[in-house]
Amino acid sequence: MGNARSAIVRFTDLAPRPWPNGRGVTRDVANRMASDGSRDWLISIAELVEDAEFSHYEGCNRILTLVGENPIDLQIDDLAPLRCNPRVPAHFPGDRPTKCKLAGGVSRAFNVIFNRARMMGAVSSLAIAGNHEAEVSRRPAAIHCAAGTVMVQGDALRPGDTLVAPQDHLFRTGEMPAALLVVDLWETG
């Protein structure tokens, strides 16, 4: 990931943009482009408001983690449908035809998309009890607040906010529990 400086990206500051295929809206949180102009990785938050085909990302893998309350079903090519539940990362190729079917109403997805020829990625879910603290011992690319509020670096991380290139890895909750998504991205070669 390099020596990037830590920054909190507030969901409320993110500008919505149409999906590349025009079937939905997303907000880009962070990305890294390669020197040849191709994408190394992208972190985004997508609104899932109707059954729709997902955008095609040639040569990329995708990790989708629902941060909305409702599940979805993914139809990837002619494979059996993949049920996606809140805060459970789902890995799949971003360049295979994929259709999303809402299984319980509108939802929201936290996406990590990366070039599989150069990068690997993982997303893990971390639940923290109220009035407690937890530490992430490695150096992740980003930490997303999926639910609740945590204090980090002297500031509050609220639902939808993402800490990019975190320098401080200690998270404290108030009275209510919180859920974080920890994003790891690393080069393969």
ZIURUR-V659697 format. One record per residue. RES is the residue in three letters. PHI is phi in whole degrees, 0 to 359 (999 if undefined). PSI is psi as a letter, one per 20 degrees, with the letter a starting at -180 (999 if undefined). Layout:
# ZIURUR-V659697
RES&PHI&PSI ; RES&PHI&PSI
This chain:
# ZIURUR-V659697
MET&999&i ; GLY&85&a ; ASN&253&l ; ALA&296&q ; ARG&278&q ; SER&291&q ; ALA&209&q ; ILE&268&p ; VAL&259&o ; ARG&277&p ; PHE&304&h ; THR&294&i ; ASP&267&i ; LEU&278&p ; ALA&276&p ; PRO&288&q ; ARG&220&q ; PRO&293&q ; TRP&302&q ; PRO&306&h ; ASN&268&j ; GLY&77&j ; ARG&267&j ; GLY&191&a ; VAL&232&q ; THR&224&r ; ARG&229&p ; ASP&281&p ; VAL&268&g ; ALA&199&q ; ASN&202&r ; ARG&223&p ; MET&259&q ; ALA&280&r ; SER&298&h ; ASP&274&j ; GLY&91&i ; SER&277&r ; ARG&275&p ; ASP&280&g ; TRP&201&r ; LEU&217&p ; ILE&244&p ; SER&214&r ; ILE&235&o ; ALA&250&q ; GLU&271&p ; LEU&251&n ; VAL&247&i ; GLU&202&r ; ASP&299&p ; ALA&200&q ; GLU&283&p ; PHE&280&q ; SER&292&q ; HIS&269&p ; TYR&238&n ; GLU&302&p ; GLY&71&j ; CYS&245&q ; ASN&259&r ; ARG&223&q ; ILE&237&o ; LEU&253&p ; THR&231&o ; LEU&290&p ; VAL&244&i ; GLY&273&r ; GLU&276&h ; ASN&259&q ; PRO&284&r ; ILE&225&r ; ASP&245&p ; LEU&253&p ; GLN&252&o ; ILE&256&o ; ASP&51&c ; ASP&253&k ; LEU&285&r ; ALA&298&q ; PRO&303&q ; LEU&253&o ; ARG&281&p ; CYS&250&p ; ASN&252&q ; PRO&306&p ; ARG&62&k ; VAL&243&o ; PRO&298&p ; ALA&241&p ; HIS&259&p ; PHE&197&r ; PRO&290&p ; GLY&278&i ; ASP&247&j ; ARG&250&q ; PRO&306&p ; THR&227&p ; LYS&245&p ; CYS&255&p ; LYS&239&p ; LEU&293&p ; ALA&256&i ; GLY&199&j ; GLY&117&a ; VAL&299&q ; SER&210&a ; ARG&222&q ; ALA&238&p ; PHE&265&o ; ASN&246&p ; VAL&237&o ; ILE&238&p ; PHE&219&q ; ASN&289&o ; ARG&288&i ; ALA&283&h ; ARG&238&i ; MET&228&q ; MET&232&q ; GLY&212&q ; ALA&208&q ; VAL&231&p ; SER&234&q ; SER&259&p ; LEU&231&o ; ALA&262&p ; ILE&236&p ; ALA&294&q ; GLY&297&q ; ASN&53&l ; HIS&217&r ; GLU&227&q ; ALA&220&q ; GLU&238&p ; VAL&262&o ; SER&279&i ; ARG&262&a ; ARG&252&n ; PRO&286&r ; ALA&287&h ; ALA&200&q ; ILE&227&p ; HIS&252&p ; CYS&273&o ; ALA&270&h ; ALA&199&q ; GLY&75&a ; THR&224&p ; VAL&232&q ; MET&262&p ; VAL&209&p ; GLN&54&k ; GLY&76&j ; ASP&223&q ; ALA&270&p ; LEU&255&o ; ARG&254&r ; PRO&308&p ; GLY&96&i ; ASP&278&q ; THR&228&p ; LEU&266&o ; VAL&262&p ; ALA&52&l ; PRO&300&p ; GLN&263&h ; ASP&261&p ; HIS&246&j ; LEU&255&p ; PHE&242&p ; ARG&238&p ; THR&261&r ; GLY&271&b ; GLU&291&h ; MET&263&q ; PRO&290&r ; ALA&219&r ; ALA&228&p ; LEU&242&q ; LEU&247&p ; VAL&256&p ; VAL&255&p ; ASP&247&p ; LEU&226&p ; TRP&213&q ; GLU&283&q ; THR&266&h ; GLY&233&999
